[in-house]
Amino acid sequence: MAAAPHHPKEAERLDALRRYRILDTAPERAFDDLTYLASFFCKTPMALVTFVDRDRQWFKSRVGFMHPQTSRGLSFCAHTILQSTVMVVPDMTADGRFRENALVTHDPGIRFYAGAPIFSVEGLPLGALCVLDREPRTLTVGQEEALRAMSRLAGALLETRRSVSELAMAMDSMNLLSQMLPVCSSCRRLQNEKGEWVSLEHYVRDHAHQAGGHGTCSDCARRLYPDYIRS
């Protein structure tokens, strides 16, 4: 069995994967819908949304597959993230990379695999949307296109998920700030330590580089208030 080599930009790829905070999260309907559709359109009994971590591949969503994760050495998708398009393996037992893989030789006895990489917004491959079967087969051109389209949707879901998470963090920070400082009920300006009424823009700008107390570090200020903080 030939384990996949690491991606040429492995460090950046893993950093990007961490930023999405997707690993080990609970099942989500949107990702489950994608695996269902992939299984349905490609007519396979199994489908997965996978993310390739440092030493494992973890499944965000799975249809017809019992394991929540496998080692990276067993990962078919670790090969998929090395290319830019769909990887199709009609018969795993006829491919030297996979014929001795435990997922092929033992339960669940995979014989067919097709996976489309899922990319970050920077274009780094994080994992794959894949379909599997216990019988040798292939995909039609239309099925390959559908798999590729659904992998793009998975990438879009990741971006939406991260944006919502960051917005929630910003709202929490705003709520905390409101509890700490007087806020005008009319214009929503803040009263600073000098007793001056200032806009949120001015308050964040003046406190972004202060250390200690309840200030906001420059990195967090730029992330939470990009419209106000300039590099």
C-alpha positions in Angstrom: 0.0 0.0 0.0 1.3 3.4 -1.0 0.4 6.2 1.4 -0.1 9.6 -0.3 2.8 12.1 0.0 2.1 15.4 1.7 0.8 18.3 -0.3 3.5 20.7 -1.5 2.0 23.4 0.8 1.2 21.1 3.7 1.9 23.6 6.4 -0.3 26.3 4.9 -3.0 23.7 4.1 -3.2 22.5 7.7 -3.2 26.1 9.0 -6.2 26.9 6.7 -8.0 23.8 7.9 -7.5 24.9 11.5 -9.0 28.3 10.8 -12.3 26.8 9.7 -12.7 25.1 13.1 -14.5 22.2 11.4 -12.7 19.2 12.8 -14.6 17.1 15.4 -17.7 19.2 15.1 -21.2 17.8 15.4 -23.2 16.7 12.2 -24.8 19.5 10.3 -27.8 19.1 8.0 -26.2 21.1 5.1 -23.2 18.7 4.9 -25.4 15.7 5.3 -27.6 16.9 2.4 -24.4 17.0 0.2 -23.5 13.4 1.0 -27.0 12.3 0.4 -27.1 14.0 -3.0 -23.7 12.7 -4.0 -24.8 9.1 -3.2 -28.0 9.6 -5.0 -26.6 11.2 -8.2 -23.6 8.9 -8.4 -25.7 5.8 -7.5 -23.3 4.6 -4.8 -24.1 3.1 -1.4 -21.5 5.3 0.3 -20.6 9.0 0.3 -18.4 11.1 2.6 -17.3 14.7 3.2 -13.8 14.3 4.5 -11.1 16.6 5.8 -7.5 15.5 5.8 -5.8 16.3 9.1 -2.1 15.9 10.0 -2.4 12.2 10.9 -6.0 11.3 10.1 -8.9 11.8 7.8 -12.0 12.9 9.6 -15.5 12.6 8.2 -17.8 15.6 8.7 -20.7 13.7 7.0 -21.1 10.1 5.9 -23.6 7.9 4.2 -23.3 4.1 4.4 -19.9 4.2 6.1 -19.6 3.3 9.8 -16.2 4.8 10.9 -16.1 8.5 12.0 -12.4 8.7 10.8 -9.4 6.7 9.6 -5.7 7.1 9.8 -4.2 9.3 7.1 -2.2 6.3 5.8 -5.5 4.6 4.8 -6.9 7.8 3.3 -8.0 7.7 -0.4 -8.8 11.4 -0.1 -5.1 12.2 0.8 -4.4 11.3 -2.8 -7.3 13.3 -4.1 -6.1 16.6 -2.4 -2.9 16.3 -4.5 -4.8 17.0 -7.7 -7.2 19.8 -8.9 -10.0 17.7 -10.3 -12.0 14.5 -9.6 -9.9 11.4 -8.9 -11.6 8.2 -10.1 -10.4 4.7 -9.3 -12.6 2.2 -11.1 -11.2 -0.9 -9.3 -9.1 -0.4 -6.1 -7.7 -3.9 -6.4 -6.2 -3.1 -9.8 -4.4 0.0 -8.5 -1.0 -0.4 -6.8 -1.7 2.5 -4.4 -4.7 0.9 -2.9 -4.9 -2.9 -3.5 -3.4 -3.7 -0.1 -5.3 -1.0 1.8 -7.2 -2.4 4.8 -10.4 -0.6 3.6 -10.1 -2.6 0.4 -8.9 -6.0 1.7 -11.1 -6.0 4.8 -14.5 -4.5 5.8 -16.0 -2.5 4.2 -14.3 -3.9 1.1 -14.1 -0.8 -1.1 -13.6 -1.4 -4.8 -14.6 1.9 -6.4 -13.7 5.4 -5.3 -14.3 8.9 -6.8 -13.5 12.1 -5.0 -13.5 15.8 -5.8 -11.2 18.1 -3.6 -12.7 20.7 -1.3 -10.7 23.9 -1.5 -10.3 26.8 1.0 -10.9 30.4 -0.2 -7.1 30.6 -0.8 -7.3 27.6 -3.1 -5.8 25.1 -0.7 -7.2 21.5 -0.6 -8.7 20.6 2.7 -10.4 17.3 2.0 -12.8 15.9 -0.5 -16.4 15.0 -1.3 -16.2 11.4 -2.3 -18.4 8.4 -3.3 -17.5 4.7 -2.8 -18.9 1.3 -3.9 -18.1 -2.3 -3.1 -18.2 -3.2 -6.8 -15.9 -2.0 -9.6 -17.5 0.8 -11.7 -17.0 4.3 -13.0 -18.9 7.6 -13.3 -20.6 9.2 -16.3 -19.4 12.6 -17.4 -22.5 14.1 -15.8 -21.9 12.4 -12.5 -18.3 13.7 -12.4 -19.5 17.2 -13.1 -22.2 16.8 -10.3 -19.5 15.6 -7.9 -17.3 18.6 -8.7 -20.2 21.0 -8.3 -21.1 19.6 -4.9 -17.5 19.8 -3.7 -17.6 23.5 -4.6 -20.8 23.8 -2.5 -19.0 22.2 0.4 -16.3 24.8 0.1 -18.9 27.5 0.1 -20.5 26.0 3.2 -17.2 26.2 5.0 -16.9 29.9 4.1 -20.4 30.6 5.3 -19.9 28.7 8.5 -16.7 30.6 9.3 -18.4 34.0 8.5 -21.3 33.2 10.8 -18.9 32.1 13.6 -16.8 35.2 13.3 -20.0 37.4 13.3 -21.1 35.7 16.5 -17.7 36.3 18.1 -17.9 40.0 17.1 -21.4 40.3 18.5 -20.2 38.7 21.8 -17.4 41.2 21.9 -19.8 44.1 21.3 -22.1 42.8 24.0 -19.2 42.6 26.4 -18.0 46.1 25.5 -21.5 47.4 26.1 -21.5 45.9 29.6 -18.2 47.4 30.4 -18.8 51.0 29.1 -21.7 53.4 29.1 -23.5 53.4 25.7 -25.7 56.3 24.6 -29.2 54.9 24.0 -29.8 57.3 21.1 -26.6 57.6 19.0 -24.9 54.4 20.4 -21.6 56.2 21.1 -19.4 55.0 24.0 -18.2 56.9 27.0 -14.5 56.4 27.3 -12.3 56.5 30.4 -12.0 60.3 30.1 -15.7 60.8 30.1 -15.7 61.6 26.4 -18.5 60.3 24.2 -16.8 58.7 21.1 -17.9 56.4 18.2 -17.1 52.8 18.2 -14.6 53.5 15.4 -12.6 55.9 17.5 -12.8 53.8 20.6 -11.5 50.7 18.9 -8.8 52.6 17.0 -7.6 54.3 20.2 -7.5 51.0 22.2 -6.3 48.5 19.6 -2.7 48.7 20.6 -3.0 49.1 24.4 -1.7 46.2 26.5 -3.4 44.9 29.6 -6.8 45.8 31.0 -9.7 45.3 28.7 -8.1 46.5 25.5 -8.4 44.7 22.1 -5.2 43.4 20.6 -4.4 44.6 17.1 -4.9 41.2 15.4 -8.3 40.7 17.0 -9.3 44.3 16.3 -8.5 43.8 12.6 -10.5 40.6 12.5 -13.5 41.7 14.4 -13.7 45.3 13.0 -12.2 45.2 9.5 -14.2 48.3 8.5 -12.5 50.3 11.2 -9.0 49.0 11.6 -6.5 49.6 8.8 -3.2 47.7 8.5 
